[in-house]
C-alpha cells in the first residue's frame, strides 16, 4: 500500500533521522523525538479548585526536552519487531521499556497506514518495525508534532487530521491509502 500524500509529506522530513529519547508513558503511550532538541518550559500555575496533589504538581516549573518532531503513540496497542522477531510491546511496562530501548537511536525510513483498519507500520533501519493497531473504534492512534506547529493525527476509524495543533475545527478526512 502507498500512503496518501497528505500523510506522507510530514514524514518525508524525518526519514533518515534517528529517533531519540524514546520513552514509555502512561498506559500504552510511547513517545519518540526526531531532529534537534529544544527545551519546553511550562511556568508554575496557581490553581485553586483542584486536589492538593494536582496543585502541588502545577506549582512546579516543568522543563521538558523535545525534538523538532515529536511522535506520540497514543491510544492503541503497539509492538516492536526486528526482522520479524518480537522485541517488546505495550502489554506491560517491562516489555514496553525493552521495546523503547531497542528503538532508541534507529533511523525512520518509511511508514504505512491502512485506511481500512488504521493499523500503522513505522519502518526503521535494520529491519525494525513499530506496529500500531487500534484497541477501540474512535480513539486517536498517534500524533506527529512538527516544528511549524502543525500536527498530523490518525484515528481508529480510519480518518486523519493535519493542521495547527491549537485549532479546534473539525477537519477529519478519510486516510484513503491506495494500492500501488
C-alpha positions in Angstrom: 0.0 0.0 0.0 1.1 3.5 -0.7 0.4 6.2 1.9 -1.8 9.2 0.7 0.3 12.3 0.1 -1.2 14.4 2.9 0.0 11.8 5.4 3.4 11.1 3.7 4.5 14.8 3.4 5.2 15.4 7.2 7.1 12.1 7.5 9.4 12.8 4.5 11.1 15.4 6.6 12.1 12.9 9.2 13.1 9.9 7.1 16.7 9.2 7.7 16.7 10.9 11.1 17.4 8.8 14.2 14.7 8.8 16.9 16.0 9.6 20.4 14.7 9.8 24.0 12.2 7.0 23.2 10.0 6.9 26.4 7.2 4.8 27.7 4.5 7.0 29.3 1.1 6.5 30.9 -0.7 3.3 29.9 0.3 2.4 26.3 1.8 5.8 25.5 5.1 5.9 23.7 7.0 9.0 22.6 9.8 9.4 20.1 11.8 12.5 19.3 13.4 13.4 16.0 15.7 16.3 14.9 17.3 18.9 17.1 16.5 19.0 20.8 14.6 22.0 22.3 13.6 22.9 25.8 9.9 23.4 26.5 9.3 25.3 29.7 5.9 25.5 31.5 6.0 28.1 34.2 4.3 27.4 37.5 0.5 27.6 37.6 -1.5 28.7 40.7 -4.6 26.5 40.8 -7.3 26.7 43.5 -10.1 24.2 42.6 -8.1 21.1 42.2 -6.7 18.4 44.5 -3.7 19.1 46.7 -1.6 16.7 44.6 -2.6 18.4 41.3 -2.0 21.9 42.9 1.5 20.7 44.0 2.3 19.4 40.5 1.1 22.6 38.8 3.0 24.8 41.2 6.3 23.4 39.9 8.1 24.7 36.8 8.2 21.9 34.2 11.1 21.6 31.8 10.9 19.1 29.0 13.2 18.3 26.1 11.5 17.7 22.8 12.9 17.2 19.3 11.9 19.3 16.2 9.4 16.5 15.6 7.6 14.6 18.4 5.8 11.4 17.6 3.3 10.4 20.2 1.9 6.8 20.0 -1.4 7.3 21.8 -4.5 5.2 22.4 -3.5 1.9 20.7 -1.7 -1.3 21.1 1.8 -1.4 19.7 4.7 -3.8 19.2 8.3 -3.6 18.0 9.7 -6.3 15.7 13.2 -6.8 14.3 13.5 -9.0 11.2 10.0 -10.4 12.1 11.1 -11.3 15.7 9.0 -9.8 18.5 11.1 -7.5 20.7 8.6 -5.9 23.0 5.1 -4.4 23.1 2.6 -2.2 25.1 1.2 -5.0 27.2 3.4 -4.4 30.2 5.8 -1.7 31.4 8.7 -4.1 31.3 8.0 -5.2 27.7 7.4 -1.6 26.7 10.7 -0.4 28.1 12.6 -3.2 26.3 10.9 -2.1 23.0 11.6 1.6 23.6 15.3 0.9 24.4 15.6 -1.2 21.2 14.1 1.6 19.1 16.2 4.4 20.6 18.7 5.7 18.0 17.3 4.0 15.0 16.5 5.9 11.8 13.0 6.1 10.5 12.9 5.0 6.8 9.2 4.8 5.9 5.7 4.3 7.2 2.4 2.8 6.0 -1.2 3.1 7.4 -4.2 1.1 6.4 -7.3 3.1 5.5 -9.5 0.1 6.4 -8.0 -1.0 9.8 -6.0 2.1 10.8 -3.1 -0.2 11.6 0.2 1.6 11.1 3.8 0.3 10.5 6.7 2.7 11.2 9.7 1.2 9.4 13.2 1.8 10.9 16.6 0.8 9.7 17.9 -2.7 10.1 14.5 -4.4 9.6 13.0 -2.9 12.7 9.2 -2.1 12.7 6.9 -0.4 15.2 3.4 -1.6 14.5 0.3 0.0 16.0 -3.3 -1.2 16.0 -6.5 0.3 17.4 -8.0 -1.0 20.6 -11.3 0.7 20.1 -13.2 2.3 17.2 -12.7 6.0 17.7 -9.6 7.0 19.6 -6.6 8.9 18.2 -3.8 6.4 17.4 -0.8 8.6 17.0 0.2 12.3 16.6 3.2 13.7 14.8 4.0 17.3 16.0 6.1 19.4 13.6 8.3 22.4 14.4 5.9 24.6 12.4 3.1 23.9 15.0 1.3 21.6 12.6 0.2 18.1 13.8 -0.8 15.0 11.9 -3.2 12.8 13.8 -4.8 9.4 12.8 -7.8 7.9 14.5 -9.0 4.3 14.9 -12.0 5.0 12.5 -9.6 5.4 9.5 -9.6 9.2 9.5 -6.8 11.7 9.8 -6.3 15.4 10.6 -3.5 17.7 9.6 -3.5 21.3 10.9 -2.4 23.7 13.6 -2.2 21.9 16.9 -4.2 24.6 18.6 -7.1 24.6 16.0 -10.4 23.4 17.2 -12.4 23.0 14.0 -13.4 19.5 12.8 -11.0 18.7 9.9 -11.0 14.9 9.9 -10.7 13.2 6.4 -10.5 9.6 5.3 -7.0 8.2 5.3 -7.6 6.9 1.7 -4.5 4.9 1.0 -4.3 3.3 -2.4 -2.7 0.2 -3.8 0.5 0.5 -5.8 
